[in-house]
Amino acid sequence: MPRGRAVTAVLVTPAAQACAFVLGCAVIHAARAHAEILTRLLGAAAVAAAVLVLLVASMDYAPEPDETFDEVSVYAAS
């Protein structure tokens, strides 16, 4: 079992995620009067995040400059 600084390092990420979640909830609660605008903003952010995830995933599967890009090599690589 980790002790001392190791425990602190292990707990930093979950604590930061929990704080970000609570902050997001507080912002959404405070912006109740502007629900329509907030909904559009969050929807646009979700679409942008999905596009970025797909872009990064496509870059991971892209061939190197010296490789070919045909159906057989793409199928064999996956």
VOPA-192300 format. One record per residue: x, y, z of N, C-alpha, C, CB in turn; residue number from 1. Coordinates in nm, 4 decimals. Glycine has a CB too. Layout:
! VOPA-192300
+----------+----------+----------+----------+----------+----------+----------+----------+----------+----------+----------+----------+------+
!      n.x !      n.y !      n.z !     ca.x !     ca.y !     ca.z !      c.x !      c.y !      c.z !     cb.x !     cb.y !     cb.z ! resi !
+----------+----------+----------+----------+----------+----------+----------+----------+----------+----------+----------+----------+------+
!        X !        Y !        Z !        X !        Y !        Z !        X !        Y !        Z !        X !        Y !        Z !  NUM !
...
+----------+----------+----------+----------+----------+----------+----------+----------+----------+----------+----------+----------+------+
//
This chain:
! VOPA-192300
+----------+----------+----------+----------+----------+----------+----------+----------+----------+----------+----------+----------+------+
!      n.x !      n.y !      n.z !     ca.x !     ca.y !     ca.z !      c.x !      c.y !      c.z !     cb.x !     cb.y !     cb.z ! resi !
+----------+----------+----------+----------+----------+----------+----------+----------+----------+----------+----------+----------+------+
!   0.0844 !  -0.1186 !   0.0000 !   0.0000 !   0.0000 !   0.0000 !   0.0887 !   0.1246 !   0.0000 !  -0.0959 !   0.0000 !   0.1226 !    1 !
!   0.0595 !   0.2241 !  -0.0874 !   0.1413 !   0.3446 !  -0.0926 !   0.1253 !   0.4290 !   0.0336 !   0.1053 !   0.4270 !  -0.2153 !    2 !
!   0.2323 !   0.5001 !   0.0676 !   0.2297 !   0.5856 !   0.1870 !   0.2833 !   0.7242 !   0.1543 !   0.3120 !   0.5223 !   0.3013 !    3 !
!   0.2451 !   0.8189 !   0.2371 !   0.2993 !   0.9541 !   0.2287 !   0.2691 !   1.0223 !   0.0972 !   0.4467 !   0.9511 !   0.2497 !    4 !
!   0.3752 !   1.0636 !   0.0274 !   0.3600 !   1.1368 !  -0.0983 !   0.2958 !   1.0526 !  -0.2073 !   0.4942 !   1.1867 !  -0.1457 !    5 !
!   0.3162 !   0.9208 !  -0.2036 !   0.2556 !   0.8337 !  -0.3043 !   0.1034 !   0.8379 !  -0.2945 !   0.3060 !   0.6892 !  -0.2879 !    6 !
!   0.0516 !   0.8403 !  -0.1730 !  -0.0937 !   0.8488 !  -0.1542 !  -0.1443 !   0.9820 !  -0.2075 !  -0.1316 !   0.8323 !  -0.0044 !    7 !
!  -0.0707 !   1.0888 !  -0.1791 !  -0.1117 !   1.2204 !  -0.2273 !  -0.1135 !   1.2238 !  -0.3792 !  -0.0185 !   1.3290 !  -0.1732 !    8 !
!  -0.0117 !   1.1677 !  -0.4422 !  -0.0060 !   1.1672 !  -0.5886 !  -0.1193 !   1.0847 !  -0.6482 !   0.1287 !   1.1128 !  -0.6365 !    9 !
!  -0.1539 !   0.9760 !  -0.5828 !  -0.2614 !   0.8897 !  -0.6335 !  -0.3964 !   0.9589 !  -0.6227 !  -0.2645 !   0.7566 !  -0.5570 !   10 !
!  -0.4144 !   1.0420 !  -0.5209 !  -0.5443 !   1.1051 !  -0.4979 !  -0.5623 !   1.2392 !  -0.5680 !  -0.5646 !   1.1239 !  -0.3519 !   11 !
!  -0.4573 !   1.2930 !  -0.6270 !  -0.4671 !   1.4250 !  -0.6887 !  -0.5648 !   1.4250 !  -0.8061 !  -0.3295 !   1.4716 !  -0.7354 !   12 !
!  -0.5527 !   1.3303 !  -0.8970 !  -0.6382 !   1.3286 !  -1.0160 !  -0.7858 !   1.3084 !  -0.9812 !  -0.5926 !   1.2189 !  -1.1109 !   13 !
!  -0.8217 !   1.2091 !  -0.8991 !  -0.9638 !   1.1963 !  -0.8651 !  -1.0188 !   1.3180 !  -0.7908 !  -0.9851 !   1.0725 !  -0.7811 !   14 !
!  -0.9376 !   1.3781 !  -0.7059 !  -0.9833 !   1.4971 !  -0.6331 !  -1.0049 !   1.6134 !  -0.7290 !  -0.8817 !   1.5366 !  -0.5240 !   15 !
!  -0.9148 !   1.6308 !  -0.8247 !  -0.9308 !   1.7378 !  -0.9234 !  -1.0549 !   1.7144 !  -1.0092 !  -0.8059 !   1.7480 !  -1.0126 !   16 !
!  -1.0801 !   1.5887 !  -1.0472 !  -1.1998 !   1.5584 !  -1.1258 !  -1.3268 !   1.5855 !  -1.0453 !  -1.1974 !   1.4122 !  -1.1726 !   17 !
!  -1.3259 !   1.5503 !  -0.9188 !  -1.4426 !   1.5760 !  -0.8337 !  -1.4663 !   1.7255 !  -0.8178 !  -1.4243 !   1.5107 !  -0.6957 !   18 !
!  -1.3583 !   1.8009 !  -0.7996 !  -1.3719 !   1.9465 !  -0.7870 !  -1.4234 !   2.0091 !  -0.9162 !  -1.2375 !   2.0093 !  -0.7486 !   19 !
!  -1.3746 !   1.9629 !  -1.0296 !  -1.4218 !   2.0149 !  -1.1577 !  -1.5692 !   1.9822 !  -1.1785 !  -1.3382 !   1.9578 !  -1.2729 !   20 !
!  -1.6115 !   1.8630 !  -1.1376 !  -1.7518 !   1.8252 !  -1.1498 !  -1.8407 !   1.9139 !  -1.0632 !  -1.7707 !   1.6786 !  -1.1115 !   21 !
!  -1.7993 !   1.9353 !  -0.9387 !  -1.8777 !   2.0197 !  -0.8475 !  -1.8824 !   2.1627 !  -0.8992 !  -1.8181 !   2.0164 !  -0.7048 !   22 !
!  -1.7708 !   2.2128 !  -0.9502 !  -1.7687 !   2.3476 !  -1.0060 !  -1.8623 !   2.3570 !  -1.1259 !  -1.6257 !   2.3874 !  -1.0465 !   23 !
!  -1.8620 !   2.2553 !  -1.2114 !  -1.9533 !   2.2539 !  -1.3252 !  -2.0993 !   2.2529 !  -1.2819 !  -1.9252 !   2.1339 !  -1.4126 !   24 !
!  -2.1295 !   2.1751 !  -1.1799 !  -2.2667 !   2.1728 !  -1.1276 !  -2.3068 !   2.3093 !  -1.0734 !  -2.2806 !   2.0665 !  -1.0174 !   25 !
!  -2.2147 !   2.3747 !  -1.0030 !  -2.2443 !   2.5070 !  -0.9479 !  -2.2678 !   2.6096 !  -1.0585 !  -2.1301 !   2.5532 !  -0.8572 !   26 !
!  -2.1877 !   2.6017 !  -1.1647 !  -2.2055 !   2.6949 !  -1.2763 !  -2.3392 !   2.6705 !  -1.3448 !  -2.0902 !   2.6810 !  -1.3778 !   27 !
!  -2.3731 !   2.5459 !  -1.3675 !  -2.5023 !   2.5146 !  -1.4302 !  -2.6180 !   2.5603 !  -1.3417 !  -2.5137 !   2.3632 !  -1.4582 !   28 !
!  -2.6060 !   2.5389 !  -1.2117 !  -2.7115 !   2.5822 !  -1.1194 !  -2.7240 !   2.7340 !  -1.1198 !  -2.6829 !   2.5316 !  -0.9765 !   29 !
!  -2.6114 !   2.8041 !  -1.1226 !  -2.6157 !   2.9507 !  -1.1214 !  -2.6702 !   3.0067 !  -1.2526 !  -2.4761 !   3.0073 !  -1.0950 !   30 !
!  -2.6565 !   2.9333 !  -1.3614 !  -2.6996 !   2.9816 !  -1.4924 !  -2.8370 !   2.9289 !  -1.5317 !  -2.5985 !   2.9426 !  -1.5975 !   31 !
!  -2.9198 !   2.8933 !  -1.4341 !  -3.0528 !   2.8398 !  -1.4653 !  -3.1360 !   2.9358 !  -1.5481 !  -3.1266 !   2.8064 !  -1.3380 !   32 !
!  -3.1193 !   3.0638 !  -1.5253 !  -3.1992 !   3.1628 !  -1.5983 !  -3.1628 !   3.1654 !  -1.7470 !  -3.1796 !   3.3022 !  -1.5372 !   33 !
!  -3.0452 !   3.1173 !  -1.7794 !  -2.9993 !   3.1184 !  -1.9181 !  -2.9873 !   2.9755 !  -1.9710 !  -2.8639 !   3.1919 !  -1.9300 !   34 !
!  -3.0871 !   2.8939 !  -1.9436 !  -3.0829 !   2.7516 !  -1.9770 !  -3.0701 !   2.7278 !  -2.1276 !  -3.2077 !   2.6826 !  -1.9247 !   35 !
!  -3.1390 !   2.8059 !  -2.2080 !  -3.1353 !   2.7866 !  -2.3538 !  -2.9942 !   2.8083 !  -2.4089 !  -3.2340 !   2.8825 !  -2.4232 !   36 !
!  -2.9321 !   2.9163 !  -2.3681 !  -2.7964 !   2.9465 !  -2.4154 !  -2.6981 !   2.8429 !  -2.3631 !  -2.7531 !   3.0882 !  -2.3713 !   37 !
!  -2.7118 !   2.8058 !  -2.2363 !  -2.6220 !   2.7078 !  -2.1758 !  -2.6356 !   2.5722 !  -2.2439 !  -2.6503 !   2.6946 !  -2.0260 !   38 !
!  -2.7573 !   2.5342 !  -2.2801 !  -2.7792 !   2.4074 !  -2.3495 !  -2.7088 !   2.4075 !  -2.4848 !  -2.9298 !   2.3812 !  -2.3678 !   39 !
!  -2.7208 !   2.5162 !  -2.5580 !  -2.6531 !   2.5263 !  -2.6884 !  -2.5017 !   2.5235 !  -2.6712 !  -2.6954 !   2.6553 !  -2.7618 !   40 !
!  -2.4509 !   2.5919 !  -2.5703 !  -2.3075 !   2.5957 !  -2.5455 !  -2.2540 !   2.4575 !  -2.5090 !  -2.2759 !   2.6954 !  -2.4343 !   41 !
!  -2.3239 !   2.3872 !  -2.4209 !  -2.2809 !   2.2532 !  -2.3815 !  -2.2922 !   2.1543 !  -2.4975 !  -2.3636 !   2.2041 !  -2.2627 !   42 !
!  -2.3934 !   2.1692 !  -2.5791 !  -2.4071 !   2.0840 !  -2.6975 !  -2.2929 !   2.1060 !  -2.7956 !  -2.5405 !   2.1102 !  -2.7666 !   43 !
!  -2.2578 !   2.2323 !  -2.8180 !  -2.1459 !   2.2626 !  -2.9071 !  -2.0149 !   2.2093 !  -2.8500 !  -2.1356 !   2.4140 !  -2.9308 !   44 !
!  -1.9977 !   2.2196 !  -2.7192 !  -1.8760 !   2.1672 !  -2.6563 !  -1.8692 !   2.0154 !  -2.6693 !  -1.8703 !   2.2078 !  -2.5079 !   45 !
!  -1.9819 !   1.9471 !  -2.6567 !  -1.9841 !   1.8010 !  -2.6706 !  -1.9502 !   1.7594 !  -2.8140 !  -2.1225 !   1.7451 !  -2.6304 !   46 !
!  -2.0031 !   1.8312 !  -2.9116 !  -1.9723 !   1.8005 !  -3.0516 !  -1.8244 !   1.8259 !  -3.0794 !  -2.0605 !   1.8849 !  -3.1472 !   47 !
!  -1.7719 !   1.9369 !  -3.0291 !  -1.6298 !   1.9680 !  -3.0495 !  -1.5408 !   1.8628 !  -2.9842 !  -1.5965 !   2.1073 !  -2.9931 !   48 !
!  -1.5768 !   1.8182 !  -2.8647 !  -1.4983 !   1.7146 !  -2.7973 !  -1.5015 !   1.5840 !  -2.8762 !  -1.5510 !   1.6916 !  -2.6548 !   49 !
!  -1.6183 !   1.5481 !  -2.9300 !  -1.6291 !   1.4255 !  -3.0101 !  -1.5443 !   1.4351 !  -3.1367 !  -1.7759 !   1.3983 !  -3.0472 !   50 !
!  -1.5442 !   1.5505 !  -3.2009 !  -1.4629 !   1.5691 !  -3.3218 !  -1.3146 !   1.5565 !  -3.2885 !  -1.4918 !   1.7068 !  -3.3865 !   51 !
!  -1.2730 !   1.6160 !  -3.1772 !  -1.1323 !   1.6069 !  -3.1379 !  -1.0920 !   1.4629 !  -3.1054 !  -1.1054 !   1.6970 !  -3.0171 !   52 !
!  -1.1791 !   1.3891 !  -3.0384 !  -1.1491 !   1.2488 !  -3.0067 !  -1.1353 !   1.1680 !  -3.1352 !  -1.2594 !   1.1878 !  -2.9164 !   53 !
!  -1.2258 !   1.1882 !  -3.2304 !  -1.2175 !   1.1165 !  -3.3575 !  -1.0943 !   1.1568 !  -3.4378 !  -1.3429 !   1.1413 !  -3.4398 !   54 !
!  -1.0566 !   1.2834 !  -3.4305 !  -0.9367 !   1.3286 !  -3.5013 !  -0.8117 !   1.2617 !  -3.4449 !  -0.9235 !   1.4815 !  -3.4923 !   55 !
!  -0.8009 !   1.2565 !  -3.3140 !  -0.6854 !   1.1924 !  -3.2514 !  -0.6844 !   1.0433 !  -3.2828 !  -0.6865 !   1.2151 !  -3.0988 !   56 !
!  -0.8006 !   0.9791 !  -3.2798 !  -0.8076 !   0.8362 !  -3.3115 !  -0.7679 !   0.8109 !  -3.4571 !  -0.9495 !   0.7821 !  -3.2850 !   57 !
!  -0.8100 !   0.8965 !  -3.5473 !  -0.7734 !   0.8770 !  -3.6879 !  -0.6244 !   0.8984 !  -3.7093 !  -0.8531 !   0.9718 !  -3.7778 !   58 !
!  -0.5640 !   0.9873 !  -3.6341 !  -0.4199 !   1.0093 !  -3.6465 !  -0.3410 !   0.8894 !  -3.5945 !  -0.3788 !   1.1361 !  -3.5710 !   59 !
!  -0.3959 !   0.8191 !  -3.4957 !  -0.3289 !   0.6996 !  -3.4445 !  -0.3267 !   0.5878 !  -3.5484 !  -0.3977 !   0.6509 !  -3.3171 !   60 !
!  -0.4307 !   0.5790 !  -3.6310 !  -0.4396 !   0.4729 !  -3.7312 !  -0.3884 !   0.5150 !  -3.8681 !  -0.5816 !   0.4269 !  -3.7436 !   61 !
!  -0.3461 !   0.6388 !  -3.8825 !  -0.2954 !   0.6858 !  -4.0118 !  -0.1616 !   0.6190 !  -4.0420 !  -0.2803 !   0.8405 !  -4.0125 !   62 !
!  -0.1372 !   0.5882 !  -4.1691 !  -0.0087 !   0.5255 !  -4.2038 !   0.1061 !   0.6256 !  -4.1945 !  -0.0147 !   0.4658 !  -4.3454 !   63 !
!   0.2244 !   0.5731 !  -4.1744 !   0.3443 !   0.6564 !  -4.1732 !   0.3730 !   0.7023 !  -4.3164 !   0.4668 !   0.5788 !  -4.1133 !   64 !
!   0.4574 !   0.8029 !  -4.3340 !   0.4829 !   0.8547 !  -4.4704 !   0.5365 !   0.7503 !  -4.5675 !   0.5806 !   0.9688 !  -4.4637 !   65 !
!   0.6093 !   0.6515 !  -4.5188 !   0.6657 !   0.5514 !  -4.6089 !   0.5764 !   0.4287 !  -4.6264 !   0.8003 !   0.5083 !  -4.5583 !   66 !
!   0.4611 !   0.4260 !  -4.5652 !   0.3687 !   0.3126 !  -4.5761 !   0.2625 !   0.3400 !  -4.6828 !   0.3014 !   0.2840 !  -4.4396 !   67 !
!   0.2022 !   0.2320 !  -4.7308 !   0.0937 !   0.2470 !  -4.8280 !  -0.0395 !   0.2557 !  -4.7542 !   0.0927 !   0.1287 !  -4.9293 !   68 !
!  -0.1373 !   0.3079 !  -4.8231 !  -0.2704 !   0.3223 !  -4.7656 !  -0.3702 !   0.2587 !  -4.8613 !  -0.3054 !   0.4726 !  -4.7389 !   69 !
!  -0.3896 !   0.1284 !  -4.8463 !  -0.4911 !   0.0601 !  -4.9259 !  -0.5752 !  -0.0260 !  -4.8313 !  -0.4257 !  -0.0271 !  -5.0399 !   70 !
!  -0.6793 !  -0.0873 !  -4.8843 !  -0.7724 !  -0.1615 !  -4.8003 !  -0.7061 !  -0.2772 !  -4.7279 !  -0.8865 !  -0.2127 !  -4.8830 !   71 !
!  -0.6165 !  -0.3457 !  -4.7931 !  -0.5536 !  -0.4635 !  -4.7335 !  -0.4640 !  -0.4235 !  -4.6156 !  -0.4715 !  -0.5399 !  -4.8396 !   72 !
!  -0.3810 !  -0.3219 !  -4.6349 !  -0.2913 !  -0.2814 !  -4.5262 !  -0.3667 !  -0.2207 !  -4.4101 !  -0.1885 !  -0.1828 !  -4.5768 !   73 !
!  -0.4732 !  -0.1478 !  -4.4371 !  -0.5523 !  -0.0893 !  -4.3295 !  -0.6231 !  -0.1985 !  -4.2513 !  -0.6539 !   0.0113 !  -4.3850 !   74 !
!  -0.6796 !  -0.2970 !  -4.3208 !  -0.7488 !  -0.4062 !  -4.2536 !  -0.6488 !  -0.4905 !  -4.1716 !  -0.8230 !  -0.4950 !  -4.3576 !   75 !
!  -0.5323 !  -0.5159 !  -4.2254 !  -0.4336 !  -0.5965 !  -4.1558 !  -0.3792 !  -0.5258 !  -4.0325 !  -0.3203 !  -0.6315 !  -4.2492 !   76 !
!  -0.3699 !  -0.3936 !  -4.0368 !  -0.3176 !  -0.3171 !  -3.9235 !  -0.4164 !  -0.3103 !  -3.8079 !  -0.2816 !  -0.1768 !  -3.9677 !   77 !
!  -0.5441 !  -0.3243 !  -3.8363 !  -0.6430 !  -0.3127 !  -3.7285 !  -0.6763 !  -0.4490 !  -3.6767 !  -0.7703 !  -0.2413 !  -3.7761 !   78 !
+----------+----------+----------+----------+----------+----------+----------+----------+----------+----------+----------+----------+------+
//
